[in-house]
Amino acid sequence: MNAPLSAAAAPKPLSRDEVALDYGLKAQTRLALYAGGFFGIGLPLLLWAGHVNLPDWMLALWLAAFTIGWAAFLALRRQTQRLEPASEESDRDNLRQRLLRHFAASGLWVMIHIGVCLSAAIYGARPDMLLMLCAGAAAGVIFFSAPILIGLLVFGALAAAAPLLALTLVPHDAQLLQIMSGGLALTFAMAFTLNRHMQEHYLLEHARLGLAREREAARAEAQAQGQARIALMETLSREIQTGLRGVEQNLLHGLTHLTRAPAPRQYIDTALGEIAHLQTMLTTTLDNDTAAAGRIELDTAPLDIATVCRRLCAQFSGLAQGKGLSLSCNLDALPAHGAALGDEHRVEQVLAHLLSNALLYTAQGRVELKALALPDGLLRIEVVDSGPGLSPGELAQAFRPHIRIARTSAGTSGAGLGLSLSRALAELMGGRAGAESTRDVGSKFWLDLPFDSQASAPTQTLDVKDEPIAAPSLRVLLIAGDSLPALELRDMLERLGHKCLSATTRERGLSLAKKAEIDACVISAGRFDDLDSDEGCARLATFVAALQASQPASARILALLPAGDQAEALQALGITPLILPQSPESLSRALMQASAQQTGKA
């Protein structure tokens, strides 16, 4: 029941005549200033003629009538202005009230005009001269009544008829009556034509404003829908990524409980890779919608492009090595002074996508990241590959959102948003993104950034957490208890690229060392009880000597300690102590030193 009542209560739009009346009243209000100027110009002439032809008391009566007329007119005009709506739309009640006030003001002046004409005919010494001036005033009334048709037909006609009728009351020249009648008829015809043109203008303007309002409403609705879509994407992305992170953590935890059999580890590693891929797709999709809506916030500052490029090359070196590709970073053409300007996080995002694409689609050969200055004040970072290349038509499609090149992307998943997002981010930073490609030869994708020759690049150091340490693959003997920390330690060593032999006791470890050559031995068995007595120290020393004797080159022995109170005693026996817990970076550095020692002795 509520919906029909609401629909019935909604006001109907104004008709064409009502629209024309609304605009005419507005035009009439704006013409009031010019009407005052016209009155001010004609008043001295009228007063001079009245002074010559009328008694003084009649002239004073005229002045009083003019004063009362202007006071009432200004009061009604102010009320009419207050009634004018702030918007372009008017309702019918408002339109009726404004029309009544306009009629009152116009009617007052026409009454004064008729009174002046009759008094000039009755009391004037030369009424023909006064009535000629009244005819001129009538022409002004006709002109200023033109915006509103009903005002022109009523008040314009009365104003034109007053001097003509007054002239017929006194002796007059027939030719003068003809001239006045013809002049006023011509003025009335011109005013009527002007009214027709103004009405057409009113309707066109009303239609234009209606279209503008509809366009603005559609734009606001589209913007609201875009914001709602982005909000939905943010919510979905947050919830899905939260779930994916939970699955990832469970898989990682489960990985430590699996046997060393390759099949189940491969399944979990594949699942972890797919989770990372889904998280990247979610982030890219959300960023693409946010960039399209212009809502991405950028922190533009001078960049250390050399550090950014080296960090990215280090980040993708593992992927390149896994595919047997050569990944190089060429910064020889980088200007010695000045800095590129941009948002470091977004620059890394764009370059990471270009590098990822190059490594993904290049089956063999090389990928090169290089930087060079352009003559138009930009710094270009290029990613060059020896991949399958793209034809001109394929290259034009590559930067379109949700478009993937079927010839090159077969067998790979993705949303088709990376390049379009890269171009949008580049443009938001005042730069550009583009590409050149030759089919079956390779491609070159680039990011151009504004370059300031006077800016100073921030000094940065590569963080070991951001740049994987390129440690050589070592053969490591791990002596540890059969527990969860031991499995996690072995998993950490294998993730660092080392090959592990596992033993739960020193005797078993020594047996394995006699059968296989090792580069390092890592002992993680808690506190060394042997060090509490001289006999125990002798046993540990014997183990160390036997382990070293089993190897063609001296192997470094590392001991992971829960506390540091036994460090000096272990160092005296030639064992390098490491305090738990150990991060992958610190353990990798310790093993790299073992590799360096092996190389030096060799």
NORVENJO-V277528 format. One record per pair of residues at least 4 apart in sequence whose ideal C-beta (glycine too) atoms are under 7 Angstrom apart, sorted by the first residue. I is the first residue (numbers start at 1). J is the second residue. D is the distance in Angstrom with one decimal. If there is no record, write none. Layout:
i	j	d
I	J	D
I	J	D
This chain:
i	j	d
1	5	6.5
2	6	6.1
3	7	6.4
4	8	6.2
5	9	6.2
6	10	6.7
11	91	6.0
14	18	3.9
14	19	5.0
14	22	6.6
14	90	6.9
15	19	7.0
16	20	6.4
16	203	6.3
17	21	6.3
18	22	6.3
18	95	6.3
19	23	6.5
19	202	6.3
19	203	6.3
19	206	4.9
20	24	6.0
20	199	4.6
20	202	4.9
20	203	6.7
21	25	6.4
21	95	6.4
21	99	6.8
21	148	6.6
22	26	6.8
22	90	4.8
22	95	5.7
23	27	6.3
23	202	3.7
23	205	6.9
23	206	6.9
24	28	6.1
24	147	4.2
24	148	3.9
24	202	6.8
25	29	6.6
25	98	5.1
25	99	6.6
25	102	6.0
25	148	6.7
26	30	6.7
26	84	6.6
27	31	6.2
27	147	4.0
27	198	6.9
28	102	6.2
28	147	5.0
28	148	6.0
29	77	6.8
29	80	6.0
29	81	6.2
31	35	5.9
31	144	5.6
31	147	6.8
32	36	6.5
32	77	5.6
33	37	6.9
34	38	6.5
35	39	6.4
35	144	4.9
36	40	6.3
37	41	6.5
38	42	6.4
38	140	5.1
39	43	5.9
42	46	5.8
42	136	6.7
42	137	6.3
43	47	6.1
44	48	6.3
45	49	6.4
45	133	6.5
46	50	6.1
46	133	5.4
47	51	6.1
48	52	6.6
49	53	6.0
49	129	5.9
49	130	5.6
49	133	5.7
50	54	4.6
50	59	4.8
50	62	6.1
50	130	7.0
51	59	6.0
53	124	4.5
53	125	4.4
53	126	5.1
53	129	6.7
53	130	5.7
54	58	4.4
54	59	5.2
54	123	5.6
54	124	5.9
55	123	6.2
56	60	6.3
57	61	6.4
58	62	6.6
58	119	5.8
58	123	5.3
59	63	6.7
60	64	6.4
61	65	6.3
62	66	6.3
62	116	6.3
63	67	6.4
64	68	6.3
65	69	6.0
65	112	5.1
65	115	6.6
66	70	6.4
67	71	6.4
68	72	6.2
69	73	5.9
69	108	5.7
69	109	5.9
69	112	4.9
70	74	6.1
71	75	6.5
72	76	6.3
72	108	5.6
73	77	6.1
73	105	5.0
73	108	6.6
73	109	6.7
74	78	6.5
75	79	6.7
76	80	6.3
76	101	4.9
76	104	5.7
76	105	4.3
77	81	6.4
77	105	6.6
78	82	6.5
79	83	6.5
79	101	5.6
80	84	6.9
80	98	5.4
80	101	4.8
80	102	6.4
83	94	6.0
83	97	5.6
83	98	5.1
85	89	6.5
85	90	5.2
85	94	6.2
88	209	5.1
90	94	5.1
90	95	5.1
91	95	6.9
92	96	6.3
93	97	6.6
94	98	6.4
95	99	6.3
96	100	6.5
97	101	6.7
98	102	6.3
99	103	6.3
100	104	6.4
101	105	6.5
102	106	6.1
102	151	7.0
103	107	5.6
104	108	6.4
105	109	6.9
106	110	6.3
106	145	6.9
106	151	5.9
106	155	4.7
107	111	6.3
107	155	6.9
108	112	6.6
109	113	6.2
110	114	6.4
110	141	6.8
110	155	5.0
110	158	5.1
110	159	5.6
111	115	6.4
112	116	6.4
113	117	6.5
113	137	6.2
113	138	6.9
113	141	6.5
113	159	5.5
113	162	5.9
114	118	6.4
114	158	6.9
114	162	4.5
115	119	6.1
116	120	6.2
116	134	6.1
117	121	6.6
117	131	6.5
117	134	4.7
117	162	4.2
117	163	5.0
117	166	4.2
118	122	6.1
118	166	5.6
119	123	5.5
120	124	4.5
120	127	5.3
120	130	3.6
120	131	5.8
120	134	6.3
120	166	6.6
121	127	4.8
121	131	6.7
121	166	3.9
121	169	4.9
121	170	5.1
124	130	4.8
126	130	7.0
127	131	5.7
127	170	4.8
128	132	6.5
128	172	5.9
128	176	6.0
130	134	6.4
131	135	6.3
131	163	4.7
131	166	5.7
131	167	5.1
132	136	6.9
133	137	6.6
134	138	6.4
134	162	6.9
134	163	4.2
135	139	6.8
135	163	4.4
135	180	4.8
135	183	6.8
135	184	6.2
136	140	6.9
137	141	6.5
138	142	6.4
138	159	4.2
138	160	5.0
138	162	6.6
138	163	5.7
138	184	6.1
139	143	6.5
139	184	6.5
139	187	4.6
140	144	6.2
141	145	6.1
141	155	6.5
141	156	6.3
141	159	3.8
142	152	7.0
142	156	4.2
142	159	6.3
142	160	6.2
142	187	5.1
142	188	5.6
142	191	4.8
143	191	5.8
145	151	4.5
145	152	4.5
145	155	5.2
145	156	4.4
145	191	7.0
146	152	5.6
146	191	4.3
146	194	4.7
146	195	4.9
146	198	6.9
147	198	5.8
148	152	6.6
149	153	6.3
149	195	5.4
150	154	6.1
151	155	5.3
152	156	4.4
152	191	5.8
152	192	6.6
152	195	5.7
153	157	6.0
154	158	6.6
155	159	6.1
156	160	6.3
156	188	6.2
156	191	6.3
157	161	6.1
158	162	6.5
160	164	6.9
160	184	4.3
160	188	6.0
161	165	5.7
162	166	6.2
163	167	6.1
163	180	6.5
164	168	7.0
164	177	7.0
164	180	6.2
164	181	6.0
167	172	5.0
167	177	5.7
167	180	6.8
172	176	5.8
172	177	5.9
174	178	6.5
175	179	6.4
176	180	6.3
177	181	6.0
178	182	6.0
179	183	6.2
180	184	6.2
181	185	6.1
182	186	6.2
183	187	6.3
184	188	6.2
185	189	6.4
186	190	6.4
187	191	6.2
188	192	6.4
189	193	6.5
190	194	6.3
191	195	6.4
192	196	6.8
193	197	6.7
194	198	6.1
195	199	6.3
196	200	6.8
197	201	6.4
198	202	6.2
199	203	6.6
200	204	6.3
201	205	6.1
202	206	6.2
203	207	6.3
204	208	6.3
205	209	6.3
206	210	6.3
207	211	6.4
208	212	6.3
209	213	6.3
210	214	6.4
211	215	6.1
212	216	6.2
213	217	6.2
214	218	6.2
215	219	6.2
216	220	6.2
217	221	6.2
218	222	6.2
219	223	6.2
220	224	6.2
221	225	6.2
222	226	6.2
223	227	6.3
224	228	6.2
225	229	6.2
226	230	6.4
226	293	5.0
227	231	6.2
228	232	6.2
229	233	6.3
229	289	6.4
230	234	6.2
230	289	5.2
230	290	5.9
230	293	5.9
230	295	6.9
231	235	6.4
232	236	6.1
233	237	5.8
233	285	6.7
233	286	5.0
233	289	5.6
234	238	6.2
234	286	6.3
235	239	6.2
236	240	5.8
237	241	5.8
237	282	4.6
237	286	5.0
238	242	6.3
239	243	6.6
240	244	6.1
240	282	6.1
241	245	6.2
241	279	5.7
241	282	6.1
242	246	6.7
243	247	6.5
244	248	6.1
244	275	5.0
244	278	6.1
244	279	5.8
245	249	6.3
246	250	6.4
247	251	6.2
247	275	6.2
248	252	6.3
248	272	6.3
248	275	5.1
249	253	6.2
250	254	6.1
251	255	6.2
251	268	5.3
251	271	5.8
251	272	5.8
254	258	6.8
254	268	6.8
255	265	6.9
255	268	5.2
255	491	6.6
256	484	5.9
256	487	4.8
256	488	5.1
256	491	6.1
258	264	5.1
258	265	6.1
262	266	5.7
263	267	6.7
264	268	6.5
265	269	6.1
266	270	6.2
267	271	6.5
268	272	6.3
269	273	6.4
270	274	6.5
271	275	6.5
272	276	6.6
273	277	6.4
274	278	6.3
275	279	6.4
276	280	6.5
277	281	6.4
277	413	6.8
278	282	6.4
279	283	6.4
280	284	6.2
281	285	6.2
281	414	7.0
281	415	5.0
282	286	6.3
283	287	6.1
284	288	6.2
284	415	6.1
284	417	5.0
284	418	5.9
284	421	5.9
285	289	6.7
285	415	5.7
285	417	5.9
286	290	6.2
287	291	6.0
287	421	5.6
288	292	6.4
288	401	6.3
288	417	4.5
288	420	6.3
288	421	4.5
289	293	6.4
290	295	5.0
290	296	5.1
291	296	5.1
291	421	6.1
291	424	4.0
291	425	6.3
291	428	6.7
292	424	6.8
296	428	6.2
298	343	4.3
298	346	6.4
298	428	6.0
298	429	6.2
299	343	5.2
300	341	5.7
300	342	6.0
300	343	5.8
300	429	6.5
302	339	3.7
302	341	6.2
302	452	6.9
302	455	4.3
302	456	6.4
302	457	5.5
302	458	6.3
303	308	6.4
303	339	6.0
303	340	4.9
303	341	7.0
303	342	5.7
303	344	5.6
303	347	6.3
303	457	6.5
304	308	6.4
304	457	4.4
304	458	5.4
304	460	4.9
305	309	6.1
305	334	6.6
305	340	5.2
305	371	5.6
305	379	6.7
305	381	6.7
306	310	6.4
306	331	5.3
306	334	6.1
307	311	6.1
307	460	4.5
307	462	6.6
308	312	6.5
308	344	6.8
308	347	6.3
308	348	6.0
309	313	6.4
309	329	5.3
309	331	6.3
309	369	5.5
309	371	6.3
309	381	6.8
310	314	6.3
310	329	5.8
310	462	6.6
311	315	6.3
311	462	5.9
311	466	5.6
311	467	5.6
312	316	6.3
312	348	6.6
312	351	5.6
312	352	6.1
312	355	6.0
312	369	6.8
313	317	6.3
313	327	6.0
313	329	4.3
313	369	5.9
314	467	4.0
314	468	6.0
315	467	7.0
316	320	6.0
316	327	6.2
316	355	5.2
316	359	6.1
317	321	6.2
317	327	5.9
317	470	6.5
318	322	6.2
318	468	6.5
319	323	6.7
319	359	5.2
320	325	4.5
320	327	3.7
320	359	5.8
320	367	6.6
323	359	6.6
324	364	6.9
325	359	6.4
325	362	6.0
325	365	6.7
325	366	6.4
325	367	5.9
326	366	4.1
327	367	5.2
328	366	6.9
328	368	5.0
329	369	5.0
330	368	5.9
330	370	3.8
331	370	6.9
331	371	5.5
333	370	7.0
333	371	6.6
333	372	3.9
333	373	6.9
334	371	4.7
335	373	5.0
337	453	6.3
338	451	5.9
338	452	5.8
338	453	3.9
338	454	6.7
338	455	5.9
339	452	6.1
339	455	4.2
339	456	6.3
339	457	3.9
340	379	4.3
340	449	4.2
340	450	6.9
340	451	5.3
341	449	6.4
341	450	4.5
341	452	5.8
341	455	6.9
342	346	6.8
342	347	4.8
342	429	4.4
342	431	6.9
342	449	4.8
343	347	6.4
343	429	6.1
344	348	6.3
345	349	6.4
346	350	6.5
346	425	4.9
346	429	6.6
347	351	6.3
347	449	7.0
348	352	5.8
349	353	6.6
349	425	6.9
350	354	6.6
350	422	4.4
350	425	5.6
350	426	6.4
350	433	6.9
350	447	5.2
351	355	6.1
351	381	6.2
351	447	6.3
352	356	6.0
353	357	6.3
353	418	4.4
353	422	5.6
354	358	6.4
354	383	4.2
354	422	6.8
354	445	4.8
355	359	6.3
355	369	6.5
355	383	5.7
356	360	5.9
357	361	6.1
357	418	6.7
358	362	5.8
358	367	4.6
358	383	5.1
358	385	3.9
358	387	6.6
359	367	5.8
360	412	6.3
361	387	4.6
361	388	6.2
361	408	5.5
362	367	6.0
362	385	4.7
362	386	6.0
362	387	3.9
365	386	3.1
366	386	5.5
367	383	6.9
367	385	4.7
368	384	4.6
369	383	5.7
370	382	5.4
371	379	6.5
371	380	6.9
371	381	5.0
372	380	5.5
373	379	5.8
373	451	6.5
374	378	4.5
374	380	5.4
374	448	6.7
377	450	7.0
377	451	5.9
378	431	6.5
378	448	4.4
378	449	6.4
378	450	6.3
378	451	5.7
379	449	5.2
379	451	4.1
380	446	5.1
380	448	5.0
381	446	6.5
381	447	5.0
382	444	5.6
382	446	4.5
383	445	5.0
384	442	6.9
384	444	4.8
385	442	5.3
385	443	5.7
386	442	4.4
387	442	5.7
387	443	5.9
388	408	5.1
388	440	6.6
389	437	5.0
389	438	5.0
389	439	4.3
389	440	5.5
389	441	5.0
389	442	5.5
389	443	5.6
390	394	4.1
390	395	4.5
390	398	6.3
390	405	6.6
390	437	4.1
390	439	6.4
390	443	6.1
391	395	6.9
391	439	5.0
392	396	6.6
393	397	6.7
394	398	6.3
394	405	5.0
395	435	5.9
395	437	5.2
397	403	4.9
397	405	6.6
398	405	6.2
398	419	5.4
398	435	7.0
399	419	4.8
399	420	5.7
399	423	5.5
400	420	6.3
401	416	6.7
401	417	5.5
401	420	4.1
402	415	6.9
402	416	4.7
402	417	6.6
403	416	5.3
404	409	4.5
404	414	6.3
404	416	4.3
405	409	5.5
406	410	6.5
409	414	6.9
417	421	5.4
418	422	6.2
419	423	6.5
420	424	6.4
421	425	6.2
422	426	6.2
422	433	5.0
423	427	6.4
423	433	4.3
424	428	6.4
425	429	6.4
426	431	4.5
426	432	5.4
426	433	4.1
426	447	5.7
426	448	6.9
427	432	6.5
429	449	6.5
430	450	4.8
431	447	6.6
431	448	4.6
431	449	4.5
431	450	6.1
432	448	4.8
433	446	6.9
433	447	5.4
434	446	5.9
435	443	6.2
435	444	6.5
435	445	4.5
435	446	7.0
436	444	4.8
437	443	3.9
438	442	6.7
462	466	6.6
462	467	4.6
463	467	6.8
464	469	6.4
464	585	4.5
465	585	7.0
469	585	6.3
469	588	4.8
469	589	6.8
471	496	6.2
471	497	6.6
471	588	4.9
471	591	6.0
471	592	5.0
472	595	5.3
473	497	4.9
473	498	6.0
473	499	6.6
474	498	4.8
474	519	4.2
474	520	5.9
474	591	5.7
474	594	7.0
474	595	6.0
475	499	5.2
475	517	6.5
475	518	4.8
475	519	5.0
476	493	5.7
476	498	4.9
476	499	6.9
476	500	5.3
476	518	6.7
476	519	6.8
476	520	5.2
476	522	5.9
477	501	4.9
477	503	6.9
477	509	5.6
477	512	6.3
477	513	5.8
477	518	4.7
477	521	4.4
478	489	6.7
478	490	5.8
478	493	6.8
478	500	5.3
478	501	6.8
478	502	5.1
478	522	5.1
479	503	5.1
479	506	6.1
479	509	4.3
479	521	6.8
479	523	4.7
479	525	6.4
480	486	3.7
480	489	6.2
480	524	4.2
480	525	6.0
481	486	5.5
481	504	6.0
481	525	5.9
482	486	6.3
482	504	5.3
484	488	6.3
485	489	6.2
486	490	6.5
486	524	6.5
487	491	6.3
488	492	6.4
489	493	6.6
489	524	5.8
490	494	6.4
490	500	5.2
490	502	6.1
491	495	6.3
492	496	6.6
492	584	5.6
492	587	6.8
493	498	4.7
493	500	5.2
494	498	6.5
494	500	6.0
496	584	6.2
496	588	5.3
498	591	6.9
501	512	5.0
501	516	6.4
501	518	6.9
503	508	3.9
503	509	3.7
503	512	5.7
504	508	6.2
505	509	6.8
506	510	6.2
506	543	5.2
507	511	6.6
508	512	6.6
509	513	6.3
510	514	6.6
510	543	6.7
510	546	5.7
510	547	6.0
510	550	7.0
511	515	7.0
512	516	6.2
513	518	5.8
513	547	5.5
513	550	4.6
513	551	6.7
514	550	4.6
517	551	6.2
517	552	6.5
518	551	6.4
518	555	5.3
519	555	6.1
519	594	6.1
519	595	6.5
519	598	5.7
520	555	5.8
520	556	4.8
520	558	6.4
520	591	5.8
520	594	4.3
521	547	6.3
521	555	5.8
521	557	4.6
521	558	6.9
522	558	4.8
522	560	6.8
523	557	6.9
523	559	4.7
523	560	6.9
524	560	4.2
526	562	6.2
527	562	6.6
528	540	6.8
528	566	5.6
529	536	6.5
530	536	3.2
530	537	6.2
530	539	5.6
530	540	4.5
531	536	6.2
531	537	5.8
531	566	5.5
531	569	4.9
532	536	6.0
534	538	6.4
535	539	6.6
536	540	6.5
537	541	6.3
538	542	6.4
539	543	6.6
540	544	6.5
540	573	6.1
541	545	6.3
541	573	5.5
542	546	6.2
543	547	6.2
544	548	6.4
544	557	6.4
544	573	5.7
544	574	5.8
544	575	6.7
545	549	6.1
546	550	6.5
547	555	6.8
547	557	6.9
548	554	5.6
548	555	6.6
551	555	4.9
553	598	5.9
553	601	5.6
553	602	6.6
554	601	6.3
556	576	6.5
556	594	3.7
556	597	5.9
557	574	6.7
557	575	4.8
557	576	6.8
558	576	5.0
558	578	5.8
558	590	5.9
559	570	5.5
559	575	5.0
559	577	5.3
559	578	6.8
560	578	5.3
560	580	5.3
560	582	6.3
561	566	6.2
561	567	6.8
561	577	5.4
561	578	6.9
561	579	5.7
561	580	6.4
562	580	5.3
564	579	5.2
566	570	5.7
567	571	6.3
567	577	4.1
568	572	6.6
569	573	7.0
570	575	4.2
570	577	4.8
571	575	6.9
571	577	6.5
576	590	6.8
578	582	5.6
578	590	6.1
582	586	5.4
582	587	4.7
583	587	6.9
584	588	5.9
585	589	6.5
586	590	6.6
587	591	6.5
588	592	6.2
589	593	6.7
590	594	6.9
591	595	6.5
592	596	6.4
593	597	6.5
594	598	6.5
595	599	6.4
596	600	6.3
597	601	6.3
598	602	6.3
